[in-house]
């Protein structure tokens, strides 16, 4: 009934409220009018605050709108900084009052921009000061002159440009472009890496360094790129895995099988098989020979057909042997009845049969033999005889000529008389051995006509007697049963015909028919000859053979020319003259050798010789006197040519000196500006960040300031590592999860680089558990309101007597054992005896300035009557005023927490150096509908900052 009654009352209250709003519109108009009236006082109206009618202006500086000045009155005026009035060119003006207001400032001169004119234009007491310098030219040609000298802007003339641009990081040719045509500045270095993407800095892989030489980047030196993974404890292929994919090493078989990792802690492993054991019947390869339960043998039992053999081990189980059951004996080579005897009693035998053999052996009787019935012959084979029968039972009759093979006479002539006995038709006959044939020279009657070798058989053909010369030719003749070669020609005197006429084995010996004088038809000394027997004919042979040409005015080589090619000449000889003219070469002239100088007199040259044949060597320093290069490095390379010992030598003009930075090899050791000549001192590079500190380095003949450190990836250390003018930009090293996860907007609990240190992106800038808050320490800076208000800080205590909702909790929210909290009447209920404005629990001042978002995070146990009886709020001080960020309830409904509830508010909009939080409640109406409620309980109040 109480709830229903309150709802009806609320409806009525809302209706009245709306009616009141409509009825007050005129009051609003009056308020506006009041404000306008207050404003008519001009500047004075700003300061005044009128009454409830509209906060109008008042007084002078709010005088209700009176006149500001007296008509015609004048006064000095000046709109610029008073400190500049009447200084330099500046002076005050005059204001005149017209129609009750001051007019404009007439005649004043205020400060102007200082010009180079000999006057104090900006009225600061100094003439022509602060005028910027004048700069002209580009790059190395740039010149800066003062902006004003003796009231005149001086002329600025750029320096002359260099003829060519050097790759040195400066604009040498002054065209506005630095190092054009250069990829980089000489001596500059940069990181380089040619390995795959994502592998740099992983495992063994690292970047190298490129150095700029001649305006182009050189080779990448010192880098390590992915290689083949090896077992060494190093990530050689740079895939963030070490010694991967080497797998297992397996060795041994059966019970000896072992499997180990191929690579352990960067060391290659070896696999050692287990030790074999004797094989047993257990289903395991005990002896490790790849066979399971092998070599355990078999078990045999029973006789004959009853015999059984089984494996001693099957499937790892030992076996037993059971013999079979016997049967009647049959002729099969088996002990069918298992009595130890095979085919006893000739089973199945005794019947007549055909053996299948030939001749007398065809008839037989069935006999059990060798496990099968066989037909055994009644008659045994005997030796064959010439009788027309198959005596040896092989299917043939009288084979192999039984009784035959003896010599016999047929009764015919010649070779036809001899014969051999033969078994034929079951009887012995004489068979002729040879048939009549054509007569041959063999001493026999081959044609069986009674005559031997008649008509010279095989003779009459050409043959060789084996004798030399013409005696070798002959004709065959049958003599005494053999063919003989009979000589055709007889020996004679030798003639020049290429034959051995006297049959002594030599042809044309004694040069037969030779000796007469003749002409060969050749040239020179080869023309005269004599006849000689050659190849079976007389030929004219030269008496003198061709020879090497000599200086004798003859054609010695028979080629038609005399003394050609200077025969005997070309040899070194002495002319008897001086210098190079003394050496000569022999020359064949008219059949006689003479000595001709090899070299004629000439201008003297540096060769340690008397070229002009005057008896003096290399006089007048021939070939010398010109500038030359000694071949020595540096200053020592310049020299002058001098003829020494027949050779032009380059004698150095300069001697070595101490090395200086001038791009020259002063000490002539082959190195220019070595050991950083003149360098080594500390200097400033003019660059930003860590690149600003440098060391003097001699480069290209000039001392340059080289950065001690090169740009590198930014790290969180408060330094400008990448030399771009920004410190720790990009949150280096940040983004790593840290701390506890919270709700938005402070849910970015990752590391952040601040002041060169990585911090967690979510931090607490204020925490209160009320565990240590006491009256003695002024409640840790908390304000409990004016004396007599109901806010308290103390031990959690349960309450009773409330009309609705839940009482105060018996324990605080903090996980520690302090059990302290803040609340309204801890252990009791908020008083509803009378209405009162908001009573506040106010925090100490919290510096919430700075970057990032801030949130209020606290735990609440709140039970409150509804509006208008009780209202609760949370407010924040934004540096100038209190702002309500939460207010409940806003209807007649109650607010009822049955347990500790977490509340989060985003305070980013209100952050300032003097931020405060306050929790409040009021009693807005007291009547029969008012409820006793336990009100606020607060614990674990946190102000949290997040980036």
PyMOL commands that set and color helices and strands:
alter all, ss='L'
color gray80, all
select helices_A, chain A and resi 2-23+25-39+44-47+82-84+139-141+254-256+304-306+359-361+414-417+469-472+524-526+579-582+634-637+689-692+778-781+908-910
alter helices_A, ss='H'
color red, helices_A
select strands_A, chain A and resi 74-77+93-98+101-102+134-136+143-145+189-192+208-213+216-217+248-251+258-261+263-264+267-268+298-301+308-311+313-314+317-318+352-354+363-369+372-377+407-409+418-424+427-432+462-464+473-479+482-487+517-519+528-534+537-542+572-574+583-589+592-597+627-629+638-644+647-652+682-684+693-699+702-707+751-754+757-760+762-768+791-795+820-824+836-842+853-860+863-864+870-877+882-888+895-896+901-906+916-923+937-946
alter strands_A, ss='S'
color yellow, strands_A
deselect
rebuild
show_as cartoon
